[in-house]
Amino acid sequence: MKVAEKKKYTLEDYERLPEGSPYQLIGGELVMSPAPAPEHQEVSLNLSYKLYDTIKKTKKGKVYYAPIDVYIDEENAYQPDIVVVLEGSKARITQKGIEGAPDLVVEILSPSTAYYDLTEKKEVYERSGVKEYWIVDPKRKTFEIYANTQEGFKLISQARGKGKVRSELLGIDLDLAEVFE
């Protein structure tokens, strides 16, 4: 008896979904993500404001927050919580979203997406050339910043509960009291 193979989805399939569909294309699978909790949204807003303020003042690029499609390759189209595309980036901002690896990606962990954010998506971000990857956990009040080096992502700054983290890419410090307020 032959078992039917599971269908691998592509960008073409993903792009046929209705606008606003709560899916991401992760490794050829359509993964549904429910709306984030208020705590998640508060952290996202705090970080978006800080990044927008920093990027706007320096005129170094653009900041986008979810939902926005980031097209990495034929089997991966994500909707990160926040992305930064700096001037001179290899990523292209188009009518569809962002094509290619943004310079900075922020993923705020939630129960429905944490597994993907910490494993598959992290590996794809690393391989595709994301320069900094921020993982923020509102429940545990942790903030980790990874820089993409020749050896892959390397943890360069972290804090839990209180303290500050530093983005070398943007040259800014972020106080956890302001992130998790």
C-alpha positions, 0 to 999 in steps of 0.5 A: 500500500502506497502512502500519499506524499505530503504536498510541499508548498511553494511561493506560488501557492503562498501568493494565491492565499487571500490577502491577510491569511494567517499563514507563513510558508516554512520549509514548504509547509503552510503554518497558521499563526493565530493573532498574537496576545496583547503582551506580545503586541505591547512588546512589538509596539515598544520595539517598533517605536524604538527602532523607527525612532532610531532609523528615522533620525539616522535615515539609515533605512526602513522599519516594518512590523507584522504583518509583512511578507518576507520572501526568502526562497521558494519554500520560505515566506515569513511574516516576522514581527519586525524587520529592518532594511538598511540603505544599501541592503541586498533585500528589495522592498517591493509591492509584495513585501520584502524580497531577500534577507532583511538586515535585521529580523525581530521575532517575539516568541509566542506559544504558536510560533516559538518552535519555528522562530527558534529552529527552522526560521532561525536557520533560514535567516542565518543561511540567507544572510540576515545580519542580526536576529533578535529573539524576544520572549515576553513570558520569560522577559528575555532578549537575545541578539545574534550576529551573523558571522562566518561561523553562523549566528553568534549570541552577542548580547543578552539580558533577562528581566532587567538590564540592557542589550546592544545591537552592534548593527544599529549601534544602539542599546535597548533597556529591557525596562522599556521593552517589557513595560 
